Each structure stands twice: as C-alpha cells, then as structure tokens.
Amino acid sequence: MNYKAFEFKLKKAKFLYTKYGISGIANKIKDKKKSYETYNEWFLDKAVSNKELDSQSKKVLKMLNKPSIEVIILQGNDEACNNAIVSLENQIYTEWKSVILEKEQCSEDYGIKYEYHNSFEKMILDKDKSIAEQIQNVARATVADIILFTRLDQKFAPNYLYELANSYIDKKFDVFYTDSDYILDGVHCTPDFKPDYSVDMLRSCNYIGNVFAISKSTFMNIEFIKNLDLEKVESNIYSILLQCCENANEIVHLPKVLVHSVKQNVDISVILKEEKKVLEKHLETINQKADIVVNEKYSVLDLKYQLKEHPLVSILIPNKDQVETLARCIESIEKSTYDNYEVIIIENNSTDEKTFEYYEELKKKGIKVVVWQSIFNYSAINNFGASYAKGEYLVLLNNDIEITSPDWMERMLGNCMRSGVGIVGAHLYYPDKTVQHAGIVVGLGGVAQNLYPGLDGKVGGYNNRVFTQQNYSAITAAMFMVSRKIFDSVGGLEEKLQVAFNDVDFCLKVAKAGYWNVYDPNVTALHYESKSRGKEDTPEKKLRFAGEIAYMQEKWRKILIEGDPFYNINLSMARPDFALDGIEKAL
C-alpha cells in the first residue's frame, strides 16, 4: 500500500470514529463481513432492537424543547387497514397529535386504544372542494412544529417519530423522509433505498413516497397552486411534497428503512396522469415550462424543457485518426433537429494521411479543425478546443459516439438553460444495445464507476432509474453539455488528470459550485468505447492511473468517505447494479 492510499484510509477511519464511535466502527466492520440470503433477512438484522429502543427512550426523556408533531392521516387504497394508527400508538416519542381525514363520515373507530382517543381527531373532506387545499388548511391550522403526512395503510417503525424529532433538533429541516419497503404476507420485500434530495428525480416520479414530514414554518411560507382538482390521494400528496421541496433549504434524507407499505394493486397510470397535471402547473408557475409525457412502461414522467432562446452550441470532438469512427459521429450530428451549432475537431497527433484528407472535406462544410501539438491529455485537449469555441454552451463529445436521438441538443439545452443546472449528460449504449452509461456513482469501485454497464438496454434497472431523469454527482464526458460560463468559472477540466476521472472531477467542481448535474435518459447515443484509446496495460499507464486515483482521493475525500448523496449508504460499493450490501445480487 502506498503512502497516499494509507493516508486516505486513516482519514476515513477518523471520520467513522467521529460519527459512530469505537462501538459503531466495530459494528460496521462486523456488518461488512455479514452476508444474507434475502432482503427480509437483511432487514430483520438491521431493524431497531429493543436495546436501541430503550436507549432512545431515555434520550427522549432528556430532550429539551421537544418539537411537537401533527400527523395528517389520509385514507389509502385499503381503508380497512389501520397500520398508521397502530404505528403511532407504538411510538417511543409521544409529543404528537393526529388528524384522520375521511372521504366520507365513518363510524369506524379504527381500533384506537382507549388511552389514545384524545390523540386522534377525525375530519370529513368536502367532496365539492379540492382535497389538496383542504389538507393544506388542516396543516396551517396546527400549532405543531412539524407536520407528518401519511396514509392510513402505511406502517412505520416504533422509533420513526424519535428519528424525526431528533433530526429536527439537529438540523431544523424543512422536509424529512426515510427509506422504505413493502410487507407481503408478513415478509419484508422490495426495499426502496432512496437518494438524497434530487430535484429532477422528484419531477420525474414521487421517489420520496407518501410518508414525509415538513416543518410548519416552511409550510406556512408556501403559496400552493390552487384548483388542481385531483382525485387520487397519491397525487394530492405529491402536489404538496413537490412544492415544499422546491421551496426548501434543508431537506433531510435518513437512509434507514423506517416506513413499510402494504403490497396493493394500484392503477399507476391514473396517478401519473394526475401528477403530470401537477407538474405542468408547477413548472408553469416557476417559468420552466416543459413538454411532459407519461411513460407508463417505466412509471415515470418524461420531461423536455421548452427553449426560451436559440443559443449557439459548440461541439468539441478530440480526434486521432479513426476516419470512419469520426465520420459516423459527424453524420449523426448532422441529423440533429437543432440548427444553431458549430463543430470543432481537435486534432491530436494523427498519422494517417486519410485523416487529414477527411479534415479538408469537413472544412468545406464549415467545421473547424484545430491542432493540439503535445502529448495526449484529455483535459488539456478539451480546454484547448474550448478556447476556439464561440458558443454559449459547450458539448464535450467523444469521436466514437453515434447520436441516436435527433432532438438531443434541444433536450440538453432545455435542461442546461434552467437556473441552477450545471451539466447535462446522456444515456449511452454499447453497439450491442446494452447500457454503457446511465450515471456515475462517486466511490463505486474505489473512486467512481458507471452504473449498469452491460444491462439489457430495454431493462429499467432498480426502480427504473435507467429511464428516470435525475441528478447524479457525476456524468461521463463522453457526451455532456455545460454552459461556457460555468465551464470557465470552475477552470475547465483539471489537466493534472490526463486520462482518468477528469470528467468526475469536473462534475464535482460544478456540483460544489452549487449546480445540479442532470442525467437525461432520453438523450441517447451509441458509444463505441475504447476505439480511440488503449487500455491501462503498461507500467507507465498503471503508474499514471495510480497517480490519478491518489489525486481524487485527496481532493474529494469528503464525498468518497461519506458517500455519494445520489446513491445510498446501504447499497454495495463493489457492484454497479444497485445490489444491497451483503447480498450478492441486484435489487
């Protein structure tokens, strides 16, 4: 082990000690050695123990200024199920009251225990008024610090409210949510290990779910959209959640499975159509209009943001020989439906005479060819090419890319021109139509790795994330777009990273500057990877690669140690297919 690697491990150990203590580190080491046959086995091992509940109960007694919680319960798809009520009665944190919102007057007492009768209130929803607006009125009327939304059929762990209150005391969150799963015939299954807040993912689907909390102060500061006329409970909850999240400063995701749903047959197409209506109205309100299509196959909303302007796009393509490869790339660009762009070929040490003959043909089409006169350095080559660009937006594009979505530039621009967005990346396939890139997870495989390499191109993967527009910490520079302003503001690509991780480093710099990096699954291309560069198979290349790893570990040690916010700490860092840590198969 070299010194840099040893130093990184020491810093990781220090972080773990500060966060978990000696016993916590010991438990994590034990957990790393554990293996499980099923998710249910994993869950039962990780679920809060009686010993932990006793400890947390004692901490509750010592809490100062305990936040009060109002639990708003909506009737779910199975109105005979009273899981939420039983769950509340079993909570170790007792500073709560609840309102049950009924669709019609019901004599059902929901099996509420006598000692809890004063903790629950029933209210009938007016059929002639908006459900969402009535929910909002109930929430505004409460004197509680925190408003927790749930459905009647949802079950949550006995320490859910403790974790909720503890997080509020610690971080004064605006919105709070946890991981979840389903229970079928008494067995825990289908876990939902969520990322931290992802604005684009929430617009594509309600990945947070139907159990979440909002601070009263945040709720009171939001002017909600009116007259949505939504029938489904899920859609009404989504309308509140979406607007609260997009107005929040502190959104806390606790990566613990504390919520359990009952497996049911739900018409997701109806819910998606109503959520489409919510999203359209919301985007119109914030002046980010988009064309939205319900994708029933993958249970998501596909967004194509409308262009307000028609800016020049500069497409940068490094190239060394490989005439046929480059020609295929250029031909695919020429099929684009967007017309205001320039192409800049960055010639890099070609030796084949046919390459220079082809360049002359390209120049006649108005394509620029600039010459890089030094050794191969992907970062320096692209920075050099960018110095010749006239466009407001830059596209970094490998010469071995064949674009397959003609409206790719409009889609990328629509996202890139949104306030707060940094980089927009693409959904790349190998020539055999298996996945090459669907986002990058930092820390996966050591430093960073593409998700789902080799997955059947028609398969959606975990929670259909392959086909969900969402945010990632990093996106491959084989094909991405960024504004010239942002590119320059972060200093372009890091030239110390000659070959590997320069795109990851660039994305992390952009994210650190406060921007979202977006993966758009509807921007598609074939990537004939490795045709333009060889493998890491010589002593010199191995030494350079080791240096690049050390650079990333030093510069980005915080995210490498603490974990990628758009992944989940419960998932394996050894596999790129959303496998659960301890179970050797994809979820």
DAPE-V796818 format. One line per field, one symbol per residue. ss: DSSP state (H for helix, E for strand, - for the rest). phi: phi as a letter, one per 30 degrees, with the letter a starting at -180 (. if undefined). psi: psi as a letter, one per 40 degrees, with the letter a starting at -180 (. if undefined). A space follows every 10 residues. Layout:
ss->???
phi->???
psi->???
//
This chain:
ss->--HHHHHHHH HHHHHHHHHH HHHHHHHHHH HHH-----HH HHHHHH---H HHHHHHHHHH HH------EE EEEE------ --HHHHHHH- -----EEEEE EE-------- ---HHHHHHE EEEE------ HHHHHHHHHH H----EEEEE E---EE---H HHHHHHHHHH H---EEEEEE EEEE--EEEE EE------HH HHHH------ -EEEEHHHHH ---------- --HHHHHHHH HHHHH----- EEEEEEEEEE EE-----HHH HHHHHHHHHH HHHHH----E EEEEE----E EEEEE----- --EEEEEEE- --HHHHHHHH HHHH------ EEEEEEEE-- --HHHHHHHH HHHH---EEE EE-----HHH HHHHHH---- --EEEEE--- EEE----HHH HHHHHH---- EEEEEEEEE- ---EEEE--E EE-----EEE -----E---- -HHHHHH--E E--E----EE EEEHHHHHH- ---------- -HHHHHHHHH HH---EEEEE EEEEEEE--- --------HH HHHHHHHHHH HHHHH-HHHH HH-------- E-------EE -----E-
phi->.ddddddddd dddddddddc iddddedddd ddddbbdbde dddddceecd dddddddddd dcdchddcbc ccccdcdcdd cceddddddc ddccdbbbcc ccdaebdeci iddedceddc bcbcddddbd dddddddddd ddcddbccca cdddcbddce dddddddddd bhdcbbabda acbbhicdah dcdcddebed ddddadddjc babbdddded cccddchdhc cdeedddddd deddddcccb ccccdbdcbb ccdbdbdddd ddddddddde dddddcibdb dcbdcddchb cccbdddcbb ddccccbdab hheddddddd dddddddccc bbcbdcdbid bdeddddded dddddjddbc cccaddaedd dddddddcdc ddbcccbddc cbdccecedd dddedddddj cccbcccccd edicdcbbjb cdjdikcaad dhdidedccd idhhddccda cbdbbddeab caddddeddc iiddddcdbc idddeddddd dddjcdcccc dcccaccddi dcadcdbced dddddddddd dddddcdddd ddjddccadd ddccbcbhdd djbdadd
psi->hidddddddd ddddddddde iddddddddd ddeiiididd dddddeihid dddddddddd dehifhiihh hhhihadgee hfddddddde iehegiiihh hidihhehee fhideedeei iihhhhdeih dddddddddd eieidihhhi ideiiiieed dddddddddd efidihiiii aihhfehhig ighiiihhdd ddddigedae hiihiddddd ehgihifdgh dhdddddddd dddddeeidh hhhhfigehh ihhihhgddd dddddddddd dddddeffii hhhhgddefi hhhhhihdig ihhhhhhihh bfdddddddd dddeeieheg iihhhghgfi ehdddddddd ddddeehihi hhfaihhddd ddddddeeie idhhhhhief hhhehdfddd ddddddeihe hcihiihiii defihdhfih hhdhecdiii ifheiheehe ahffddfhhi iidiiiedgi iiidddddde faihedgddi eddddddddd ddeeihhhhh eehiihhgie deiaigeidd dddddddddd dddddfdddd ddiheebhee iheeifffih hehfii.
//
